[in-house]
Each structure stands twice: as C-alpha cells, then as structure tokens.
Amino acid sequence: MKIAIYPGSFDPATNGHLDIIERSSRFFDKLIVGVLDNPRKKSLFKINERIEMLYEITQHLPNIEIDYFSGLTVEYAREKGASVIIRGLRAMSDFEYEFQMALTNSKLAPEMEMMFLMTSSKYSFLSSSMVKEIAMFGKNNLQLIDFVPETIARRTIEKYHLGSNGREE
C-alpha cells in the first residue's frame, strides 16, 4: 500500500489546501492529512476543530485519513508507514523554504521522498494567514467563500465576530 502524508497547520484549511489534498489523493492508496500541533504557534482553531473541519471538507474522498501530530514530520511519516511527504507550493518564496526543508528531511530520513505540488493558479496567492486577516478586518466576510469552503468560512467568521453567547462582540 502506497501511503503519503500531507502535513500542515491548516489553521484554517483553505481552498488551496483542499486542491492539493484532492489532487494528491489520486496518486496514493492512502493520503494522511497530518494536522501539526505546534505549541510554539498561536492557532485560531484548536486541533480538534481543525481536524473536524478537514473531515467535513474531505468526506467525498474515500482514501483520506485525518490525523494530528507534533514533532518532526519525518518521524510521524515513519510511524504511519508513509514513504512520501506532500508539500504544496504557491510561489517562489514557498519554493526556497520548502527546498531547504526537503534537503533537511532527506538527511533525517533518506528513505522518504518529498513530492511538491503546485497549487492551482487561482489559489497561488492564498494563505491561512490571509484568510484570518480578511475574517478579522473585512467588512463583507462573505468574501471568504472565495478562499475557503463555506463551512470553514462560517466557522472562521464566528471565531472573530461572535462571543460564546452568540452575540456580536
């Protein structure tokens, strides 16, 4: 069985992430979307919320598993029996960082392959940080639907604009 890992923080998952998940799932028997729990990063969504949202947007893909991990991606990939780590590329700035990471990973796990997929051009500008900024400061938050699946847009807007009592803050 050919298994790949697509790691990331997915805070929140964007249409660009979903594009990479859908396209890479065609190449493997199983694609594990590994949600990184990085205690050094301040996340908008808790790990269980990110996992839940990923389940919602990938339920149409039969060979997807959603999981979480902390620590080194190559160690997690080994634990899961994966032979490939998927990374999405948006722009040249991504390539520089990802190339450095791939060289480091090849030293740590020479048996592991890195597979880079360019995101579709319509998502090449998109990042989770940008989505959060639009949700926080945008006047028309319905615009988020252009960047993230509808369920994620709704939950992101709620995070920024609704308190626990459901009233606008």
N, C-alpha and C positions, 0 to 999 in steps of 0.2 A: 504494500500500500504506500503510495507516494503522499507524504504529508508536508505541508508548508505552514509557516507561521507568518501572520501579518501583525506585527506589534505596533502599538501606538497608545497615546493617552486618550484619544477620541473624546475630548472634552470641549464641545460635543463632537460627535461624528458628523461630518459634512457630506454633501453630495460627491465631493472629490474622493473621500474615503470609500463611500459606497461604490463608486465607479471602479476603484481599484479592487475592492472585495469581489464584485460581480465578475470582473474580467479575469482576475487571477484564480477564482474558484473553478474556472473551466479547465485549468491545467493540472489540477491535483485531485486525488481521491478524497482528501480531506484538507480543508483550509481552516486553521485555528486562528481566530481573531483574538490576539492576546492583548488585553487591556492592561497597560502598565500602571501599577500603583506606585507612584514615585512620591515618597513622603517629603521630599525637598520642594515639590511643586505645589502651589496652592491651586486646587481644582475648583471649578464651579460646581460640578456634579460629583457626588460620591461615587465610589467604584461600583456599587450595586446599581445605581441609577444609569451609569454609562453602559453597563452590561445589559440591563433591561432594555434600554433604547436600541442597542445593537441587535438584540434578539428581535425586536419589533421590525426593524428595517431590513433584516436578512432572512425572515421566515420563509421567503419564496425560494431560498437556496438550500437544497437538501444536504449538501456536503459541508456545511459551515458549522463550526463549533465556536462558541463564545466562551472565553475563559479570562482569568486575570493572573498577573504575576508581578513580582517585584524582583529586583536584582538584574543580573546580566541576561540579555535576550538569548545569547548563545547557550547558556546553561539551561534556560527554560526550554529552548528548542530541543536540546538533547533529551531532557526529561520527557518531552512529548513525542519523541521518536521522529521529529521533523528533520528533513535533510535540506530544506530551503527556507530562507528568510526573505519575505517580500518587503520591498520598500517602494513607496510612491515618490515620484519626482514631479515637482511643479515647474521649477525654474532652475537656472544655472546656480543660483545661490544654494538650492537644495542639493545639487549635484556635488558641490565642493564638500559639504558636511557629510553627505552620505558616502562619498568615496573614501573619506578619512575613516568613517565608521566601518566600512566594508573591509578596509585593509587591517584595521584593528581586530575585527571579528575573524578574519582569515588567519591571524596569528593565534588567537584564542581557540579557534575551532576550525582547523584546516579542512575537515571533512564536510563542513557546512557551505552550501552555495548561497550567494546573495543574488536575488533577482530584482531588478529595478524595472518598474512600470511607469511610464509617463502617464500622468493623468490626462484625461480628455482636455482639449484646449479650452473648452468652455468653463473648466474648473481650475485652470492653471494659476489663477490669482488668489484662490480661495484658501483660507486657513481658519482653524478653530478660533484663534485669537480675534480675527476679523469679525467672525460671527458674533462672538461675545461683545465686541465693541458696538456693533450695529444694534444688538439687543439692548445694551445698556443706554446708548445715547440716541438711537434712532427715533424719529417721530412717527414713522409708519413702519411698525415692526412686522407687518405682513410681508415686507420685502424679504424677510428671512427665508421665506418659502423658495426663493430662487437659489438659496445657498445650502439649505439643509432639508431633509424630509420633513413633511408637515408636522408629524408628531414631535420631532425634535425642536422645531421652531416654536411650537406651542409651549413646550416644557422650558425652553430657554427664556422665552419672554416671561413666563410665570416666575422663574427664578429671580429675575431682575425687578419685576414690577408688582408682584403680589406677595403680601406677607402671609404668615401662617393662617391668618384669619380670612384670607381670600380677598381682602380689600387692597386697593392700590395704595402703595406707600408713598 
